[in-house]
Amino acid sequence: MYRFPSLKALFVFEAVARQRSFKKAADELNVTTSAVSHQVRALEVELDMPLLKRYSRVVEPTPNGHLLLSTLSDTFGRITQTLKEIQAENDETLVLSCAPTFAMRWLLPRLSCFYVNEPDIEIRLSTTSKEVEFAQDGIDVAIRYGIGPWPDFECHLLLRADVAPVCAPAYLESKPLSCSADLLGHICLHNMEVPNMWANWNVDNGIKETRDKGNDQYFQDSNLALEAALAGLGVALASFALVESDVSKGQLTAPFGWQPSRGNAYYLVYPKKRKNQHSLQRFREWLVAEAATFSASHLD
């Protein structure tokens, strides 16, 4: 039977060969340089072959050392990733990514209900309008806007993205909107996160953009555009989920009603390998139910 070398010696060798330095490896492993050198030398004796070429300030793996380094780095990396995944399944902290406006206007007002039922689960909210890289950005789950599903991810439909032009009721006192063509004489408030939103809506409603856009206003995100609409500065194009509260309070009105936005919707998305994570399972069950209740109450 083959006698397997010391795992500790292999671990130390991988650090030295990767760092190309006994000292850097010692610092990484928090041991002395002599201890690192001893482990590598013992491994070379046990395998009866040189693994490193030693120079005055650096070391360089031999051909056999390169081969061993490649295998060890891959193996240790896979072990580390597996351990992270195992620990994540029992982790009661959930890192959630979603767009700032959706977080502020729909999610946060409801999140306290989740904490009442799941007091041991902590939601760490990361707001960005960009599509995140889950592993690279340390994200467990995301709420995405678009046309799903996304390959290689678990996707759960939350809310249809029904949209409409909205404005403050007082804004219409001087400039009525009796039909969609009347928008040609109004100030449109643009959300630069979705730059083609107005153009698509106009095409879908048979409006040719022949008007002067010189008075239009442009905002970095949809929340700023909606705040401008609330202030009576013009007409914004908004998803119903984001303005339901403002509409119900009479602070915004949608003169032409709501219509689907080219198949876009809000989805809960996460890597398939995270589907057994306890905190994610509980959050998913709550959020899907919360979205279904909202849709049944307002859109059906």
N, C-alpha and C positions, 0 to 999 in steps of 0.2 A: 504494500500500500504506500502511495506517495505521501511523504511527510510535508505537510503544508507549513510554509515559513511563518514566522511570528507576524501576526496581524499588526501589532504595534510598529514593528520594523517597516512593514510595507506602508503604513500610514505616514511614518516619518520620511521614508524615501520619496513618496509622492510629493510631499511638501518641499523637500530639498530640490528635486528635479524640476518641479514646476517653478519655484522661485529662482532657480539657478544659483542658490546661495545657502550655505550652512547657517549663516547668521540670520538671514531673513526668515528662514524656516524656523529657527529657534525662537525668534520673536513672535512668529505666528502661533507656534505651539506653546509658548510661554515656558520654555525649558532652556537649559544652557546649550551653548554651541557644541561643547564637548560631548554632551549626552546625545545630541543629534548625530554627530560624527560617529560616535560609538555604535548607534543603532544601524546606520547605513553600512559601516564596515562589517558588522556582525552578519547583516543580510548578504553581503557579497561573499563572505566566507561560507555561509550556509549554502548559497546557491553555486558556489565555486566558479564565480565569474565576476568581472568588473562591471559595475553599473554606471559609474560616473568617471569622467575625466576631470581631474582636479588641477586647477590653475591657481595663481596667486590670490585672486580676488573672487573668482566665480568658478562654478562647476558646469559641466556639460554632460548630459546623458550619453552613454555609449549607444550603439545601435540596439543592443538588447535592453538598455536602460530606457530608450525612447519607446520601445514596444511595451515594456512593463508600465511606463508612465501613462501611456494612452489608455491601457486597460484599467489601471487603478483609478485614474481621473474619472473615467466613464462610470465605473462601478461605484465609487464613493459618491459621485453626483447623483446617481440613481437611488442609492440608499438614502441620501439626504432628502431628496424629493419625496420618496415614499414615506419617510418619517414625518415630513411636513404635512402630507396628505392625511396620514393616520391621526395626527394631532389635531388637524383642522376639523375632522369629523366630530370631535368632542369639544371643539372650541365654542364657547358661548358668545364670542364676539364676531360680528358680521360686518364686513366692510362693503358698503353699498355705494355705487356710483350712479348718479343721475344728473340731468340738466338742472341748473340753478332755479329756473322758473318753475319747473315741475315740482321740485323739492319745496319751494316756498309756498306755492299756491295750491298744491293738491296733497302732497305727501305729509309735510310737517303738521298741518292741522289735524291729521288723523293718527299720527304716530303715537300719541299718548295712549290711545286705546290699545295699541299693541303692547306697550309697556305694562299696562294694567294686567293683561293676561299672561305676559311672558316677562316678569320682572328680572329674571336671571340672564336674559339675553340683551347684550349691548349692541346697538346699531351705530356704527361709525360712518357718517355720511361724507362722501367725497363728491363735490359738485363740479361738473365740467360738461361742456357742450360737445367735447370731442369723444370719439369712440375709443374706449380704453383698451389696453392690452392687459388682460386679467392677471397673468402671472407676473409680468414685468412691473405693473403698477400696484400690485398687492391688493387687487380687487377680488372679492368673493362673488358678488352678484351685481348686475346693473339693470337699470330701467332704460330701455332704448326706444327712440322714436324712429319709425321707418316702416318699410315693408318687409315683414319677416316671412319665413323663419330664417335664421342664420345657421349655416352648416356647422357641424361639430359642437353646437351649443344646445342646451335645453332651453326652449322658448315657450313662454306662457302669455297668451294674449290677455292684456289687462283692459285697455280702453280704446274704443274707436277714436280716431282723431277728427271728429266732426268739427268743421271750421265755419267761420262767418265773419264778415266785417262787423266790428263793434265800435261804439262810441258812447260818450256821455249823453244822456237825454237832452241836456241843455244845449249841446252842440247843434242839435237838429232844429232848434227853435229859429235859427237864422238861415240854416241851409237844410231844408228837408231832403230826405232820401225816400222817394216813392218807388224807384226801380233801380236795378243795379247800374244802368247806364248813367244815372245821376252822379255816380262816383267820379266821373270824369271832371267834375267841377269841384272836387273836394281835395283836401290835403290827406294823402295816405301816409301812414306811419309804418316804416319798414323795419323788420327785424333782420339784421345782417347775419344771424346764425343760419337762417333759411332764406337766402337772398332771392330765390325764385318763387317765393310763396305767393306774392301778389300777382306776378305774371301768370302763374299756373291758374290761379283763381279767375283771373280775367278771361283766359282762354276757355276755361270750363263754362263760363257764363256768357260767352259770346261777345265779350267786350274787346274792341280794338283800342290799344293804348295810343291814342292820337293826341292826348291832352298834354299840356305843359306840366312837366314834373318838377319845375323849378321850386315850387313851394313844398314839395314832399320833404319829410324828415326821416333820417336814418339813425337807428339805434343799435348799440352793440349786441343787445340780447332782447328777447321777447318781453322780459319783465319791464324794461325801460320803455318799450313801445306801449305796453299796456298802461303803465303809469301816465304816459303822455296822453293816452286816450281818456283816462279817468280825469285828467286835468282839462279836458276839452280842447286839446290841441289838434285833433284830427281823428281819422278813422284807422283803426288797427285791424289786422286780420289775426284772429285768435282761435285756438282750439277750445271747445266748450269746457273741457276738463279744467282748463286754467282760469276760466272767468266765471264759472258757475256761481260762485259766491257773490261776485260783483253784480251779476245779472239778477240773482234772486233778491238782492238788496236794492235793486233799482239804480245802481250806480253806473251800470253799463246797459246798453240795449243792442240787440241784433236785429236791425230792420228787415233783413231778408231771410231770417231763419238759418238753420244749420244744414250742412251737407257734408258727405264723406270727403276726405282729403286724399283722393287718388290712391286709396288702399292703405294709406299710412295709419299707424296705430301705435300705442304704447305697449311695449312687451317687457316682461321680466326675463332676463337672459343670464345664464351662468354656464360654466364648463360642465360637461356631462359628468366628469369625475367628481364633482362636488355635490352631486345630487343626494348623497347620504349624509351630508353635514347636518347635524341636528338643528343648529340655529337657522340654517337656510331653509330646511324643511318647514319649520314652524313659521318663519317669516313668509315663505311662499304661500302656505295655506291661508294665513291671515290676509295677505295682500290681494290674492286672487278673489277671496270672498268679499273683501272690502270694495274692490273694483266692480264685482258683479252686482253688489248692492247699489253702488252709485249708478251704474248703467241702467239697472231696472227702475230706479227712481226717477231718472232724468231723461233718458234717451229712448226708452221703449214705449 
